[in-house]
């Protein structure tokens, strides 16, 4: 009101003063720069999109509209307060509540965020929930997941746009690894198990986002203190993938002292109503319960893709390109799902992978993999791989002579095989092997029931012809 009666020159002077003060405020905050990253924001989005789809399949997502709307409003408020230079236009933000009692929240590359009911129930204010969400958002903005992949030494872990079965591992901790298909590949751990350096970056940037969104950054420190206290009774999983950099409360408080809270948020009614909505829901599950359900009742088996024994849909005529890090790229039917393991990547159709009478079964699809080669002779290295496969499949037999073929412009060997399955059927397997530049063995394997193999042969040939080994 006062400015309306000031001369124009005085208004301009006050505006200039405001700009100076604002710039000094920005200059006072800690400058947080994204780490080195060889991947593109588009690759973050693709990876996050595939992983989020798996999370929604395996986790008890809450369908309550009021909770979902509240979480989306809170998340969008934080996104709007994010630094423009870090907020890539391709990012696809979503904020999904999950009916799990563990204190946890995680955000996938490119924007999908999941918040456990347990996080809300442990928080005493909206600012504490906003603080954890701002911290997770900071990991997305700084692209810490693919920065982790950039640092990985194993080329198979150089994920690029590689999708995979990561839903179990993304939260870290023992329970998470149980439902990652029994996998040691660790794609989820690679993406979302952060270093202390990255944690501190997310704390500081999260605090800055909070202040611009109208929240006291000290609420973030208070929530961390709550998580630390509860960890002494068994450990919220959040800590397993978000290690404490040390002096967390102190440096967040120091950062908060340099920040101005813009348009402070004082309306707590939405937070209280949402907590009441959570209380009205069915009992929250634990991660251990989800792990048992995903692993076939705790037997350690793989997560199913559909229901084994039900009809398997034919392969789509539409193919999509997939990448195995720096090792290879290929095209596969777009209705096949990716499953990763220690040194391999499978693509399987619906109802083709899972448990059958307590035994793991894989009936249709393809596998790309790497095996250590003990010989520089391709035939000897291939036969050593076959010996290893036979140890786990005692009914595996040769179905014809090995032959010389070409795979991605390289000399390769094709080996036809048959196997008797635990379902009492016969399956046809074709194995193709060639050397990588580092001397390890790359293989491409196809599998289908013997009586269905002719219907899949053209698809398998198309995939094989699309393979481009890129290790050099």
Backbone torsions as a table, in degrees:
resi	resn	phi	psi	omega
1	UNK	NA	-39.9	-178.9
2	UNK	-61.7	-38.6	-177.0
3	UNK	-63.1	-25.9	-178.4
4	UNK	-65.7	-21.6	-178.4
5	UNK	-104.9	4.9	179.2
6	UNK	-86.9	147.9	170.8
7	UNK	-60.1	155.1	-175.5
8	UNK	-58.9	-38.4	-176.9
9	UNK	-66.4	-33.1	179.4
10	UNK	-72.9	-35.5	176.7
11	UNK	-62.8	-42.6	179.7
12	UNK	-63.1	-39.0	-179.9
13	UNK	-65.3	-42.3	178.7
14	UNK	-66.2	-38.4	177.3
15	UNK	-62.7	-42.5	178.6
16	UNK	-62.9	-39.8	178.3
17	UNK	-62.4	-40.2	178.6
18	UNK	-61.8	-40.3	178.9
19	UNK	-64.9	-40.1	178.9
20	UNK	-62.9	-44.7	179.3
21	UNK	-62.4	-41.5	179.6
22	UNK	-63.8	-42.1	-179.2
23	UNK	-67.7	-35.2	178.1
24	UNK	-68.3	-33.4	177.5
25	UNK	-65.1	-45.8	179.2
26	UNK	-62.7	-40.5	-179.2
27	UNK	-65.7	-26.6	-178.0
28	UNK	-74.7	-27.3	-177.9
29	UNK	-73.8	154.7	-179.6
30	UNK	-67.5	131.8	178.2
31	UNK	-82.0	120.9	-178.5
32	UNK	-111.2	119.0	-177.5
33	UNK	-110.4	140.0	178.3
34	UNK	-62.2	142.7	176.6
35	UNK	-71.6	171.9	178.8
36	UNK	-58.1	137.6	-177.0
37	UNK	-150.5	122.3	-177.9
38	UNK	-90.7	-3.3	-177.9
39	UNK	-100.2	162.4	-178.0
40	UNK	-95.8	157.2	173.9
41	UNK	-56.7	-32.9	178.2
42	UNK	-62.7	-36.7	178.3
43	UNK	-69.2	-36.5	173.3
44	UNK	-56.9	-46.9	-176.9
45	UNK	-63.2	-44.7	-178.4
46	UNK	-63.5	-44.0	179.7
47	UNK	-64.5	-45.1	179.0
48	UNK	-64.1	-36.8	-180.0
49	UNK	-63.6	-45.8	-179.8
50	UNK	-66.8	-42.1	-179.1
51	UNK	-66.7	-40.4	-179.6
52	UNK	-62.3	-37.1	178.4
53	UNK	-61.8	-38.7	179.0
54	UNK	-70.5	-39.6	178.4
55	UNK	-60.0	-44.4	-177.8
56	UNK	-66.1	-26.4	177.2
57	UNK	-74.9	-34.8	-169.3
58	UNK	-103.0	-21.4	-177.4
59	UNK	-100.5	151.4	179.8
60	UNK	-77.8	81.9	-179.2
61	UNK	-67.4	138.6	-179.5
62	UNK	-87.0	129.1	-177.5
63	UNK	-100.4	5.7	178.9
64	UNK	-63.9	119.0	-174.5
65	UNK	-63.8	-39.8	-177.6
66	UNK	-65.0	-42.4	177.9
67	UNK	-64.9	-45.7	-178.6
68	UNK	-62.1	-42.7	-179.5
69	UNK	-65.5	-42.0	-179.9
70	UNK	-62.5	-46.1	-179.0
71	UNK	-63.7	-39.0	178.6
72	UNK	-65.5	-41.5	178.4
73	UNK	-62.6	-42.9	179.2
74	UNK	-64.7	-45.3	179.4
75	UNK	-64.0	-43.4	-179.8
76	UNK	-64.8	-33.8	176.9
77	UNK	-62.2	-40.5	178.5
78	UNK	-69.1	-41.0	178.7
79	UNK	-60.2	-42.3	-179.8
80	UNK	-64.1	-24.6	179.8
81	UNK	-91.7	4.4	-177.4
82	UNK	-78.9	152.4	177.1
83	UNK	-61.4	129.1	-176.1
84	UNK	-60.4	-34.3	-176.1
85	UNK	-71.0	-16.2	178.3
86	UNK	-102.2	-16.6	-173.9
87	UNK	-90.6	86.1	-174.6
88	UNK	-67.3	135.8	-177.4
89	UNK	-57.7	-26.3	-177.6
90	UNK	-77.4	-14.0	-177.5
91	UNK	-59.1	141.8	-179.1
92	UNK	-118.5	94.4	-176.2
93	UNK	-81.9	140.4	170.5
94	UNK	-150.2	154.0	-174.7
95	UNK	-135.3	106.2	-169.2
96	UNK	-114.8	124.5	175.2
97	UNK	-82.3	143.6	-176.5
98	UNK	-128.1	134.6	-176.3
99	UNK	-84.5	63.8	176.3
100	UNK	-120.0	138.5	-176.1
101	UNK	-84.7	-12.8	178.0
102	UNK	-65.5	142.1	177.3
103	UNK	-76.8	102.7	-174.8
104	UNK	-160.8	152.7	170.6
105	UNK	-156.2	148.3	177.2
106	UNK	-152.5	150.9	176.8
107	UNK	-123.7	135.2	-179.8
108	UNK	-89.7	158.9	177.2
109	UNK	-53.0	138.8	176.7
110	UNK	88.2	-9.8	171.0
111	UNK	131.9	-25.9	-178.5
112	UNK	-65.4	130.9	180.0
113	UNK	-125.6	141.3	178.7
114	UNK	-125.4	131.9	-177.6
115	UNK	-123.6	122.8	179.6
116	UNK	-73.1	148.4	172.3
117	UNK	-55.4	-37.5	-179.7
118	UNK	-59.4	-30.6	178.3
119	UNK	-67.7	-42.2	177.6
120	UNK	-64.0	-43.4	-175.7
121	UNK	-69.6	-25.5	177.7
122	UNK	-81.8	-21.7	-177.2
123	UNK	-80.7	143.8	177.1
124	UNK	-101.5	-14.2	179.1
125	UNK	-141.7	161.5	175.6
126	UNK	-61.9	-35.4	-178.9
127	UNK	-60.8	-31.9	179.8
128	UNK	-70.4	-40.3	175.1
129	UNK	-66.3	-44.2	178.8
130	UNK	-59.5	-34.5	-179.9
131	UNK	-64.9	-46.4	178.2
132	UNK	-63.7	-41.7	179.0
133	UNK	-64.6	-38.6	178.0
134	UNK	-65.0	-38.9	176.6
135	UNK	-61.5	-46.9	178.9
136	UNK	-64.8	-39.6	176.9
137	UNK	-60.8	-37.2	178.8
138	UNK	-62.3	-38.2	176.2
139	UNK	-60.1	-39.0	178.7
140	UNK	-66.0	-48.6	-176.7
141	UNK	-63.3	-38.1	179.6
142	UNK	-84.3	-5.4	174.9
143	UNK	57.4	46.8	-176.7
144	UNK	-67.2	-30.0	-179.5
145	UNK	-61.5	-53.1	-179.4
146	UNK	-77.1	-19.3	171.0
147	UNK	-66.4	-38.3	173.5
148	UNK	-58.8	-45.0	-179.1
149	UNK	-63.9	-34.9	178.6
150	UNK	-61.2	-35.8	-177.8
151	UNK	-80.7	-14.9	-175.2
152	UNK	-63.0	140.3	-177.8
153	UNK	-87.2	-36.7	-178.4
154	UNK	-71.1	120.5	-177.9
155	UNK	-60.7	-25.2	178.1
156	UNK	-67.3	-23.8	179.4
157	UNK	-90.4	0.2	176.2
158	UNK	-78.6	84.9	-157.8
159	UNK	-72.5	-31.0	-175.4
160	UNK	51.3	-126.8	-178.7
161	UNK	-94.6	17.8	-177.4
162	UNK	-64.1	126.3	171.4
163	UNK	-88.6	173.4	178.5
164	UNK	179.2	174.5	-179.9
165	UNK	-85.3	83.5	-172.7
166	UNK	-112.2	1.2	-171.4
167	UNK	-57.7	-37.5	-178.6
168	UNK	-71.1	-41.4	-170.9
169	UNK	-79.6	-16.8	-170.2
170	UNK	-61.7	-29.2	-178.1
171	UNK	-85.8	-8.0	-180.0
172	UNK	75.0	175.0	177.0
173	UNK	83.4	167.5	-175.6
174	UNK	-64.2	-42.2	-177.9
175	UNK	-63.9	-35.2	178.9
176	UNK	-64.2	-43.7	-176.4
177	UNK	-67.9	-23.4	-179.7
178	UNK	-61.5	-39.5	-174.5
179	UNK	-98.2	13.9	175.2
180	UNK	-90.9	46.3	178.5
181	UNK	59.1	27.8	-176.0
182	UNK	62.6	23.5	-169.5
183	UNK	-84.6	141.8	169.9
184	UNK	-102.1	3.0	-176.8
185	UNK	-62.1	-36.5	171.6
186	UNK	70.9	27.3	-179.4
187	UNK	-60.0	-43.6	-179.9
188	UNK	-65.6	-41.6	177.4
189	UNK	-61.8	-39.0	178.5
190	UNK	-61.2	-39.6	-175.8
191	UNK	-77.6	-36.4	-166.7
192	UNK	-129.0	11.7	171.7
193	UNK	-102.4	105.6	-166.2
194	UNK	-96.7	154.2	175.0
195	UNK	-78.0	165.4	177.5
196	UNK	-63.6	-32.8	176.7
197	UNK	-62.4	-46.4	179.7
198	UNK	-67.0	-34.9	177.6
199	UNK	-62.3	-43.6	179.9
200	UNK	-65.5	-39.8	176.3
201	UNK	-58.4	-44.9	-179.2
202	UNK	-67.1	-35.4	176.0
203	UNK	-60.9	-48.7	-175.4
204	UNK	-68.9	-46.6	178.7
205	UNK	-66.7	-38.5	176.8
206	UNK	-59.9	-40.5	177.5
207	UNK	-62.8	-41.3	179.8
208	UNK	-65.4	-41.5	177.8
209	UNK	-63.3	-42.4	178.8
210	UNK	-57.2	-47.9	-177.9
211	UNK	-61.1	-42.2	179.9
212	UNK	-69.5	-23.6	179.8
213	UNK	-90.9	-1.2	176.1
214	UNK	97.9	17.1	-178.8
215	UNK	-115.1	149.7	176.8
216	UNK	-77.7	117.7	-179.0
217	UNK	-59.0	-20.9	178.4
218	UNK	-63.8	-21.7	176.0
219	UNK	-63.0	-31.4	176.9
220	UNK	-64.0	-45.2	178.4
221	UNK	-62.5	-39.9	179.8
222	UNK	-64.5	-36.8	178.8
223	UNK	-68.4	-38.7	176.8
224	UNK	-62.1	-38.0	178.0
225	UNK	-64.2	-39.1	176.3
226	UNK	-62.1	-45.5	179.7
227	UNK	-62.0	-42.5	179.5
228	UNK	-62.3	-42.8	179.7
229	UNK	-61.7	-45.4	-177.5
230	UNK	-72.0	-22.0	179.7
231	UNK	-66.7	-24.6	-179.3
232	UNK	-68.8	-16.2	177.9
233	UNK	-97.8	14.3	178.3
234	UNK	141.6	-18.9	167.9
235	UNK	94.0	101.2	169.6
236	UNK	-56.1	140.3	-177.4
237	UNK	-63.8	-22.1	-178.5
238	UNK	-54.8	-36.0	-176.7
239	UNK	-70.9	-25.7	-177.6
240	UNK	-68.7	-26.9	178.8
241	UNK	-110.0	-3.2	-179.5
242	UNK	-130.7	74.4	-176.2
243	UNK	-64.1	145.4	-179.0
244	UNK	-72.4	120.8	179.0
245	UNK	-69.2	-12.3	-176.5
246	UNK	97.3	141.7	-180.0
247	UNK	54.0	34.3	-173.9
248	UNK	-60.8	-50.1	-178.8
249	UNK	-59.5	-41.1	-176.6
250	UNK	-65.2	-48.3	-175.4
251	UNK	-76.1	-26.2	173.7
252	UNK	-68.2	-41.3	177.1
253	UNK	-63.7	-39.2	178.0
254	UNK	-63.9	-41.8	178.0
255	UNK	-65.9	-41.7	-179.1
256	UNK	-59.6	-33.9	-179.5
257	UNK	-66.9	-19.7	179.4
258	UNK	-91.7	-3.2	-171.3
259	UNK	-113.2	149.3	173.2
260	UNK	-104.2	129.3	177.9
261	UNK	-78.4	116.0	-175.6
262	UNK	-86.9	125.9	179.4
263	UNK	45.7	68.0	-175.4
264	UNK	-51.4	134.8	179.4
265	UNK	-85.2	120.3	-177.4
266	UNK	-119.4	-0.4	-178.0
267	UNK	-89.8	109.4	-178.0
268	UNK	-101.9	4.9	-174.3
269	UNK	-65.0	-39.4	-179.7
270	UNK	-62.7	-40.4	179.2
271	UNK	-64.0	-45.2	-179.1
272	UNK	-65.3	-42.2	178.9
273	UNK	-62.9	-38.0	-178.9
274	UNK	-68.2	-39.1	176.8
275	UNK	-62.8	-36.2	177.0
276	UNK	-65.7	-39.2	177.4
277	UNK	-63.5	-41.8	176.7
278	UNK	-59.0	-42.5	-177.1
279	UNK	-64.3	-23.3	-178.6
280	UNK	-85.7	-6.1	-176.9
281	UNK	-80.2	163.7	172.3
282	UNK	-59.4	162.9	-178.0
283	UNK	-51.8	135.4	177.6
284	UNK	-72.7	142.1	177.5
285	UNK	-85.5	161.7	171.7
286	UNK	-96.6	161.9	176.5
287	UNK	-63.0	-31.9	178.5
288	UNK	-62.7	-38.3	178.1
289	UNK	-65.6	-41.6	177.9
290	UNK	-64.3	-40.2	179.2
291	UNK	-62.2	-43.6	179.0
292	UNK	-63.1	-41.1	179.1
293	UNK	-65.2	-39.8	-177.7
294	UNK	-74.5	-21.8	-177.0
295	UNK	-105.5	20.9	177.5
296	UNK	75.5	47.5	177.1
297	UNK	73.1	27.6	176.0
298	UNK	86.4	9.3	-178.6
299	UNK	-81.7	-5.7	178.2
300	UNK	85.4	9.4	-178.8
301	UNK	-78.4	175.3	-176.3
302	UNK	-79.3	158.2	171.0
303	UNK	-66.3	135.9	-177.7
304	UNK	-80.2	148.5	167.9
305	UNK	-106.8	95.2	-173.3
306	UNK	76.8	-149.9	-177.5
307	UNK	-123.5	113.8	179.6
308	UNK	-61.7	132.7	-176.6
309	UNK	106.6	-25.7	174.1
310	UNK	-76.6	159.8	-179.4
311	UNK	-56.9	138.2	178.0
312	UNK	-94.5	122.1	-178.8
313	UNK	-66.6	150.1	-180.0
314	UNK	-65.7	154.9	179.3
315	UNK	-65.1	138.9	178.7
316	UNK	-65.3	146.0	174.6
317	UNK	-74.4	-18.1	177.3
318	UNK	-87.4	128.8	179.4
319	UNK	-112.3	153.3	174.6
320	UNK	-123.3	150.7	179.1
321	UNK	-80.7	137.9	175.4
322	UNK	-126.6	158.2	-179.0
323	UNK	-130.7	139.3	171.6
324	UNK	-105.8	71.5	-179.8
325	UNK	56.0	-129.8	179.0
326	UNK	-93.6	8.6	-173.7
327	UNK	-90.7	-47.8	-175.1
328	UNK	-158.2	167.1	165.9
329	UNK	-137.9	155.1	-178.1
330	UNK	-160.9	174.9	174.9
331	UNK	-121.4	139.4	-178.6
332	UNK	-133.4	159.2	177.2
333	UNK	-55.2	137.7	-174.6
334	UNK	-75.7	-1.4	173.7
335	UNK	-103.5	16.5	174.8
336	UNK	-104.3	142.5	-175.5
337	UNK	-101.8	145.9	179.9
338	UNK	-86.7	138.3	173.6
339	UNK	-133.9	127.3	-177.5
340	UNK	-108.2	151.2	173.2
341	UNK	-136.9	-164.7	-170.0
342	UNK	-56.5	-50.2	-178.2
343	UNK	-133.9	28.7	-178.3
344	UNK	-148.1	163.9	178.9
345	UNK	-138.8	122.1	179.7
346	UNK	-106.9	150.3	170.1
347	UNK	-125.3	121.2	-172.1
348	UNK	-132.6	147.5	176.2
349	UNK	-81.7	169.5	177.2
350	UNK	-57.3	138.7	177.0
351	UNK	70.8	17.6	-176.2
352	UNK	-110.9	5.3	-175.4
353	UNK	-151.7	128.7	178.2
354	UNK	157.3	-149.5	-175.8
355	UNK	-101.9	141.0	173.0
356	UNK	-136.5	107.7	-179.4
357	UNK	52.8	45.3	175.5
358	UNK	82.5	0.4	-179.0
359	UNK	-114.2	139.6	175.7
360	UNK	-69.5	135.9	-176.8
361	UNK	-133.2	136.8	172.5
362	UNK	-131.7	118.9	-170.6
363	UNK	-108.9	-31.0	-175.8
364	UNK	-142.3	147.1	171.3
365	UNK	133.6	-162.9	-178.3
366	UNK	-136.1	158.3	176.8
367	UNK	-137.1	135.8	171.5
368	UNK	-111.9	137.5	-178.0
369	UNK	-157.9	171.5	177.0
370	UNK	-124.6	135.6	176.7
371	UNK	-129.9	143.7	177.5
372	UNK	-68.7	132.3	-178.5
373	UNK	-103.3	125.1	178.0
374	UNK	-90.5	0.5	-177.8
375	UNK	-143.6	150.1	174.8
376	UNK	-89.4	1.0	173.8
377	UNK	-89.3	121.2	-172.8
378	UNK	-62.1	-39.7	-178.9
379	UNK	-67.1	-42.7	178.3
380	UNK	-63.3	-42.5	179.7
381	UNK	-65.1	-38.4	178.4
382	UNK	-65.7	-43.4	-179.5
383	UNK	-66.2	-32.2	175.6
384	UNK	-65.3	-39.3	176.1
385	UNK	-63.8	-41.5	179.0
386	UNK	-63.1	-38.3	177.4
387	UNK	-60.9	-41.2	178.6
388	UNK	-65.0	-40.9	177.5
389	UNK	-64.5	-37.5	-178.0
390	UNK	-68.0	-30.6	179.8
391	UNK	-63.7	-32.0	177.7
392	UNK	-92.5	-9.4	-179.0
393	UNK	-137.4	83.0	-171.9
394	UNK	-63.3	-17.5	179.5
395	UNK	-94.9	7.8	-179.8
396	UNK	-72.3	131.0	-177.3
397	UNK	-138.4	153.0	171.0
398	UNK	-67.0	142.2	179.2
399	UNK	-114.5	14.7	-178.7
400	UNK	162.5	-173.8	-177.5
401	UNK	-80.6	147.2	169.4
402	UNK	-69.3	148.0	-177.2
403	UNK	-139.7	152.4	177.0
404	UNK	-80.6	132.5	180.0
405	UNK	-138.6	178.2	175.0
406	UNK	-114.2	135.2	176.7
407	UNK	-133.1	114.1	-177.8
408	UNK	52.0	49.1	177.2
409	UNK	65.7	17.4	-179.9
410	UNK	-120.1	152.9	174.4
411	UNK	-64.4	131.2	-177.6
412	UNK	-141.6	168.6	176.3
413	UNK	-122.0	133.2	174.5
414	UNK	-105.0	130.1	-177.7
415	UNK	-125.6	115.3	176.6
416	UNK	-84.3	138.1	-176.3
417	UNK	-137.8	158.0	169.4
418	UNK	-132.0	155.1	-178.2
419	UNK	-148.0	145.3	174.5
420	UNK	-94.4	123.8	-173.6
421	UNK	-91.4	166.5	176.8
422	UNK	-68.3	-13.7	176.6
423	UNK	-86.0	-1.9	178.7
424	UNK	86.0	12.5	-179.6
425	UNK	-109.0	166.4	176.3
426	UNK	-103.8	134.5	179.2
427	UNK	-119.0	150.6	179.7
428	UNK	-105.1	131.8	-179.1
429	UNK	-129.2	132.9	171.2
430	UNK	-117.5	128.8	-177.7
431	UNK	-116.4	129.7	178.3
432	UNK	-122.2	131.4	-174.7
433	UNK	-131.6	146.8	173.9
434	UNK	-155.5	166.0	-179.2
435	UNK	-87.7	144.7	167.0
436	UNK	-88.3	168.7	-178.1
437	UNK	-62.4	-28.7	-178.4
438	UNK	-85.9	3.6	178.2
439	UNK	93.8	-8.8	175.4
440	UNK	-77.5	165.1	-175.5
441	UNK	-99.1	126.8	172.5
442	UNK	-99.4	136.6	178.0
443	UNK	-133.6	151.9	174.5
444	UNK	-126.4	124.6	-174.1
445	UNK	-127.1	135.6	176.8
446	UNK	-117.2	148.2	-178.3
447	UNK	-146.9	137.8	175.6
448	UNK	-163.8	154.6	174.5
449	UNK	-56.1	145.5	-174.6
450	UNK	-56.5	-40.3	-177.7
451	UNK	-75.8	-14.0	179.2
452	UNK	-103.9	-8.7	-172.2
453	UNK	-56.0	-41.6	179.9
454	UNK	-57.7	-32.2	-179.6
455	UNK	-73.8	-19.9	-178.5
456	UNK	-100.3	-10.5	-171.1
457	UNK	-60.7	-41.7	-179.1
458	UNK	-66.0	-36.2	177.2
459	UNK	-65.6	-44.0	179.2
460	UNK	-63.0	-40.0	178.7
461	UNK	-65.2	-40.5	179.5
462	UNK	-63.0	-42.3	178.1
463	UNK	-63.7	-46.7	-179.4
464	UNK	-58.5	-41.8	179.5
465	UNK	-69.3	-21.9	-179.3
466	UNK	-84.8	-12.6	-175.5
467	UNK	-65.3	129.2	173.7
468	UNK	-127.0	111.2	178.5
469	UNK	-80.3	126.9	-169.3
470	UNK	-120.6	21.6	-173.9
471	UNK	-67.7	-20.1	-179.7
472	UNK	-83.2	NA	NA
